């Protein structure tokens, strides 16, 4: 059991060395892009919700 765990850990380390990691600049750029897109979608959905709430309260209720 321990032997299998150690083999798994060794193989995982070998595979992680093959990974092409992003640079710090790329990480910051992509993180900023995700935040901006998330905020844009949140604002859009909030606006749609506001419009539907207005329509429902003023015309149907």
Contact map, one row per residue, 1 for C-alpha under 8 A:
1111100000000000000000000000000000000000000000000000000000000
1111110000000000000000000000000000000000000000000000000000000
1111111000000000000000000000000000000000000000000000000000000
1111111100000000000000000000000000000000000000000000000000000
1111111110000000000000000000000000000000000000000000000000000
0111111111000000000000000000000000000000000000000000000000000
0011111111100000000000000000000000000000000000000000000000000
0001111111110000000000000000000000000000000000000000000000000
0000111111111000000000000000000000000000000000000000000000000
0000011111111100000000000000000000000000000000000000000000000
0000001111111110000000000000000000000000000000000000000000000
0000000111111111000000000000000000000000000000000000000000000
0000000011111111100000000000000000000000000000000000000000000
0000000001111111110000000000000000000000000000000000000000000
0000000000111111111000000000000000000000000000000000000000000
0000000000011111111000000000000000000000000000000000000000000
0000000000001111111000000000000000000000000000000000000000000
0000000000000111111100000000000000000000000000000000000000000
0000000000000011111110000000000000000000000000000000000000000
0000000000000000011111000000000000000000000000000000000000000
0000000000000000001111100000000000000000000000000000000000000
0000000000000000000111110110000000000000000000000000000000000
0000000000000000000011111110000000000000000000000000000000000
0000000000000000000001111111000000000000000000000000000000000
0000000000000000000000111111100000000000000000000000000000000
0000000000000000000001111111110000000000000000000000000000000
0000000000000000000001111111111000000000000000000000000000000
0000000000000000000000011111111100000000000000000000000000000
0000000000000000000000001111111110000000000000000000000000000
0000000000000000000000000111111111000000000000000000000000000
0000000000000000000000000011111111100000000000000000000000000
0000000000000000000000000001111111110000000000000000000000000
0000000000000000000000000000111111111000000000000000000000000
0000000000000000000000000000011111111100000000000000000000000
0000000000000000000000000000001111111110000000000000000000000
0000000000000000000000000000000111111111000000000000000000000
0000000000000000000000000000000011111111100000000000000000000
0000000000000000000000000000000001111111110000000000000000000
0000000000000000000000000000000000111111111000000000000000000
0000000000000000000000000000000000011111111100000000000000000
0000000000000000000000000000000000001111111110000000000000000
0000000000000000000000000000000000000111111111000000000000000
0000000000000000000000000000000000000011111111100000000000000
0000000000000000000000000000000000000001111111110000000000000
0000000000000000000000000000000000000000111111111000000000000
0000000000000000000000000000000000000000011111111100000000000
0000000000000000000000000000000000000000001111111110000000000
0000000000000000000000000000000000000000000111111111000000000
0000000000000000000000000000000000000000000011111111100000000
0000000000000000000000000000000000000000000001111111110000000
0000000000000000000000000000000000000000000000111111111000000
0000000000000000000000000000000000000000000000011111111100000
0000000000000000000000000000000000000000000000001111111110000
0000000000000000000000000000000000000000000000000111111111000
0000000000000000000000000000000000000000000000000011111111110
0000000000000000000000000000000000000000000000000001111111111
0000000000000000000000000000000000000000000000000000111111111
0000000000000000000000000000000000000000000000000000011111111
0000000000000000000000000000000000000000000000000000001111111
0000000000000000000000000000000000000000000000000000001111111
0000000000000000000000000000000000000000000000000000000111111
